[in-house]
Every structure is written in C-alpha cells, then in structure tokens.
Amino acid sequence: MIYLFRECEKYADISKIATDDDSGDEYFAFDLVSNSGNKNLSSQTYRLAKSEQKEAKKLESSIEKILAKACNANVSICSLLKVLNKKLNK
C-alpha cells in the first residue's frame, strides 16, 4: 500500500510541474538503486528544457544505433542503467 501511495505521489509531482509549466519542457522522474557499491539514489526529477531537446534527440538517436547492435534487450537496458548510474554519481 505504501508503495502505491509513493508511486501516486511521484506522478502527482510530475503532473503539477508539467501543468504549471507551458514552456514545452519535458520532465522525468525515477528511482535507481544498484548493488555495485554505488550510492543508492532516492527519487529524482530532471527537466529537459525545450532549448535542449534537439541536442538530446541527436544523442538519443546515436545511442539507439549503438544499442541496436546489442545481443539482447536485457544487455541494452542494463548497460544504459550502468551508464546512467555513473553519470548520476559524478
């Protein structure tokens, strides 16, 4: 039950920010936990400004091309999560 309330709270927080903001920015929230000794992260929210979306799309396209060569989806997803975890811990 607590988990479900926490999930609702995350969606409500993102929804409130996005509703109050008509700039065209995108918002992302997530939890990432790793057993590899890195810092466990609590829920975090990130904003991608409209002015940065073109650059992000190009990077996303480049990453997708690399991931298309991976042997399976699990390897792709776990690799992305490892990179993300490293970026967040800097």
NORUR-V970588 format. One record per pair of residues at least 12 apart in sequence whose ideal C-beta (glycine too) atoms are under 10 Angstrom apart, sorted by the first residue. I is the first residue (numbers start at 1). J is the second residue. D is the distance in Angstrom with one decimal. If there is no record, write none. Layout:
# NORUR-V970588
i->I j->J d->D
i->I j->J d->D
This chain:
# NORUR-V970588
i->6 j->31 d->9.2
i->6 j->43 d->8.0
i->9 j->43 d->8.7
i->10 j->29 d->5.3
i->10 j->30 d->8.6
i->10 j->31 d->8.4
i->10 j->43 d->6.1
i->10 j->45 d->8.4
i->11 j->29 d->8.4
i->13 j->27 d->9.1
i->13 j->29 d->6.9
i->13 j->43 d->8.6
i->13 j->45 d->6.7
i->14 j->27 d->5.3
i->14 j->28 d->8.1
i->14 j->29 d->5.3
i->14 j->45 d->6.7
i->15 j->27 d->9.2
i->17 j->29 d->9.2
i->17 j->45 d->7.2
i->17 j->47 d->7.8
i->18 j->47 d->9.7
i->21 j->47 d->8.5
i->23 j->47 d->9.3
i->23 j->49 d->7.4
i->23 j->50 d->5.8
i->23 j->51 d->9.3
i->24 j->48 d->9.9
i->24 j->49 d->8.6
i->24 j->50 d->4.0
i->24 j->51 d->9.3
i->24 j->53 d->7.9
i->25 j->47 d->5.4
i->25 j->48 d->6.3
i->25 j->49 d->5.2
i->25 j->50 d->5.5
i->25 j->51 d->8.9
i->25 j->52 d->8.7
i->25 j->53 d->8.3
i->26 j->46 d->8.9
i->26 j->47 d->7.4
i->26 j->48 d->4.4
i->26 j->49 d->8.5
i->26 j->50 d->8.1
i->26 j->52 d->9.3
i->26 j->53 d->6.9
i->26 j->56 d->8.5
i->27 j->45 d->6.2
i->27 j->46 d->7.1
i->27 j->47 d->5.6
i->27 j->48 d->7.6
i->28 j->44 d->8.8
i->28 j->45 d->7.0
i->28 j->46 d->4.9
i->28 j->47 d->8.1
i->28 j->48 d->7.2
i->29 j->43 d->6.1
i->29 j->44 d->6.8
i->29 j->45 d->4.4
i->29 j->46 d->7.5
i->30 j->43 d->7.2
i->30 j->44 d->6.9
i->30 j->45 d->8.6
i->30 j->46 d->8.5
i->30 j->84 d->8.8
i->30 j->88 d->9.9
i->31 j->43 d->5.1
i->31 j->44 d->7.9
i->32 j->44 d->8.2
i->32 j->81 d->6.9
i->32 j->84 d->6.6
i->32 j->85 d->6.0
i->32 j->88 d->6.8
i->32 j->89 d->9.8
i->33 j->85 d->9.2
i->34 j->81 d->7.8
i->34 j->82 d->8.1
i->34 j->84 d->9.9
i->34 j->85 d->5.3
i->34 j->86 d->9.9
i->34 j->88 d->9.9
i->34 j->89 d->9.2
i->36 j->82 d->8.1
i->36 j->85 d->7.7
i->36 j->86 d->10.0
i->38 j->82 d->9.4
i->38 j->85 d->5.6
i->38 j->86 d->7.8
i->38 j->88 d->8.5
i->38 j->89 d->5.3
i->39 j->85 d->8.7
i->39 j->88 d->8.1
i->39 j->89 d->5.5
i->40 j->85 d->9.6
i->41 j->84 d->9.7
i->41 j->85 d->8.0
i->41 j->88 d->5.9
i->41 j->89 d->8.2
i->44 j->88 d->7.6
i->46 j->88 d->9.7
i->63 j->76 d->9.5
i->63 j->79 d->9.8
i->63 j->80 d->7.6
i->63 j->83 d->8.9
i->64 j->76 d->9.5
i->66 j->79 d->9.1
i->67 j->79 d->7.6
i->67 j->80 d->7.5
